[in-house]
Amino acid sequence: MSRMPALFVGHGSPMNALGDNEWTRAWRALGESLPRPRVILAISAHWYIEGTAVTAMANSRTIHDFGGFPRALHEVHYPAAGDPGFAADLKTLLAPLAVSLDEDSWGLDHGTWSVLIHMYPRAEVPVVQLAIDARREPRFHYELGARLRGLRERGVLVLGSGDVVHNLRTYTWGERTTTAYAWALHFEAQVRRHLDAGQHEPLIEYGALGEEARAAVPTPDHYLPLLYVMGASDPRERVSYPVTGFDGGSVSMLAVQFG
């Protein structure tokens, strides 16, 4: 079994599930270039709850966790299987941390399926989601990610889905633009400089990166998946950026690949 990379993707708007653009084409190429995973462990910004949980159903429902979008988007179905055995193994791996096995309340949210529908359009790879505990500080999420590192040797793709920059208050709704605000560009550039240098500590304590960080990360939910993927990597690993760009001026579509 090939050692899988660890991957963070900026998922942007749910409409990317239906779109044909530079990002969806890059996701498709990325899926074609990676070794085939045995299972995908997805950490999505949109399963942000009080506690740690993992989906443990044999068949995951497609969750349309959004409103105000066209009917066609609500009709998208991504029929990837789950993997209850892997979910149980993950619960054991993370002990003594309390991990709930979710057999019926969640599934695959759009942070996961809107990307995977392009990376693995045949939905042939089982997908399990790991929830983000909203009560915890950033270091907890990074350290939990580090406990996932060994899964990569077992053919598991650790996939974080969020956005390095995600500010919907300044997003240009209804207007297709890829021109980014200066503060958004500067913060993303800071993140890339630290990643290129293998400097994880400043990105864990991202609030210390200044005023631009507060604009880029007004809430932590979309940023935290990056910390899981960083934790699941070695700071000495090669870092690459298979997807780049901005949507609506204030949403980074950056993908970060370790290994």
N, C-alpha and C positions, 0 to 999 in steps of 0.2 A: 504494500500500500504506500503510495507516494505521500510524503509530508505535505500537507496543505498549507497554503499561505493563510495569513489572517487578513481580513478585508473589512474596511469601513467604506460605506457608500453614502453619498449625499442623495437622498431620494427626492427632495423637492415636492412639487405638486402631485397629487394623485393622478392628474390628467396625463402624466408621463406613461401611465399604464396603457393608454390608448394611442400615445403619440409616436411619431416617427421623427426624431430629431437627433441632434448630435450626441445627446446623453443616452437615449435609448439604443442608438446604434453602438455606442461605446460599451454599454452593458452587455449587449449581445456578443460583441467581440471578446469581452472579458470572459464571459461564460464559455466561449469556444476555446479560449487560450488556457484556462485553468485545468489541472488534473480533475477528473470526475470525483466529487466527494462521495463518501459513503452516506453521510447525513450532513445537513446544514443546521447549525445552531445559530439562530438569529436573535439578536438583541435589538429590538426596535424601540424608537423613541415613543411609540404610541401604546406600548404596554407599560405604563408608568403608574405603579400602584403602591400601596403600603404593604411591603413584604416581598419576599423572593418566591417566585413560582416558576414552574416549567410546564408547558403543554404536554399532556400525557395521553392524548387520544389517538386512536389508530387512524382516524380520518379527520383532518382539521377543516373546519368551515372557513370560508372566505368572509372576512369581516369588512363591511363597508362603513368604516368609522369616520364619516365626514358628512357634510351636508352642502346643499347649494350647487352640486355638480350635475352634469347631464345624466339622464336615465341610463345611457349606455355604460357609464362607469359603474353604476350600481348593479349592472347585470354581469359584470366581469366575475368569472369563477376561476380560481386557481386550485386545481384538484390534487395538490401534493399530499401524499400520505404523511402521517405522523410516525413516531417510533416510540411506543410506550416503554420498550425495553431500554432504549438509550436514555429516556427521561428518568427511569428508575436508577440507572447507573449514575446519571448526573447528580441525582439527589444524594446518593451514597458518596460520590466524589466530593461534594461540597459540605458534607457533615463535618463538624457539628452545627453548621449553619442550618436553620430551619428552612426547608424548601417544600412548598406545597406542590403536589402533583395535581394539575388542573386537567380534569377529564371531560369537562363539559361547558365551562363558562367562557373560554376564549377560543383561539384558533389562530389564523394568520391575518394580521391587520395590514393596512395598506403600506405601512413602512416596509413590510417584508414582501408582500406579493407584487406591489407595483414595480419592484426591481427584478424579482425572480421571474416574472412573466416574460422578461426579455433575456435574462441570463440563462434560464432553463425553461424554455417555452413549452416543453413537453411534460413539465412537472414530474419528471421521473426520479428526482432525488427527494427522499423524505426530509421534512422540515420540522424542527422543534424550536419553539420560542422560549426564551428566558426573560422573565419580567425584570424591570428596573425598580428597585425599592426607592421610592421617592423620599423616604425619611432619612436616607443615608448621605453622608458627605462624599465628595468626589473620590477621596482616597480609598474608600470602601469598594467602589466600583472598579477602580484600577486593580486593587489587590484581588478582587474576585475574578477579574479577567486573567490574572496571573495563574490562578488555579485551573484555568481552562487550557493552558498552554500545551500540556501533554496530549490533549485530544487531537491536536493537529497531526501527531504521529500515527493516529488511528484513523486517518482519513476523514476527519471532521473539519468542515469549513466553518470557522468562527466568523460570523458576518454581523457587523454592527451597521445599523441603518438609522441615520439621523441627518444632521447638517451642521458643519463646522460653524457656519454663520446662519442664523435663523431668526429673523426679526420681521414678523408679519405686520407690525404697525407701520413699517416703512416700505412694505412690499407694494409694487405698482400693480394693483389688482386690475384685471381687464386690459392690461397693456403688455404685449409681448416685448420684453427688453432683456438683453443680456449685459447691459452696461451696469456696473456695480458702483455703489457709493464708495467714496475714498476710504472711509473708516472700515467698511467691510473688506475691501482689498487689503488694507494694512493688517487687519487682524488675521485674515487667512494667511498672509505672507509670514507673520510671526509664527503661526502654527507650523507652517512648512519649514521654516528655518530651524525650529527646535526639533522637529522630526528628522530632518536631514542630519542633524548633529547628534542624534540619539539622546537628546535631552528631554526626558519624560517629565521630570519634576515640575518645570514651569507650566506644563500643560495640565498637570493634575491640579495645581493651585492656579488655575487660569484667571481667577478673579484679580490676582496681583498683576496681570498684564495691562491694567489701566482702563481708561475710559472707553477705549474701543472694544475691550472685552465685554463691558457691560452693555454696550449697544449690540454687539454680535451675539451674545448669549444672555438675553434678558431673562430666560428661564432655562434650567439645566437639562430638560428632557431630551432635546435634540443633540446636545453636545456629549452627554454621558456615554452613548454607544461607542464613541471614539476611545474613551478610556478603557472600556472592556477589550477592545481590539489591541490597543497599545499594551495592556497588561498581558495579553496572550502572545505577545511578540517579545523578541530579544532586542534591546536597544541597538545591538550591533548588526541586526539584520538589514539587508538592503530595503530601502523604502522607495516606492514609485507611486506615481499619480496617474492611473489609467483613465480617469475622467476628470475634467476640469470645467470651470465656467461658473457663471452666476445666473440665477433666474430672478426676474422681478427686482433686481437691484440689491436685494438684501437676503437672498437664500443661496448659499454656496452649494454647488453640485459636486464638490471635490470628492474623489474616491482616493483612499489611501491603502496601498497594498504593502504588507510586510512579507518578505520572502518571495 
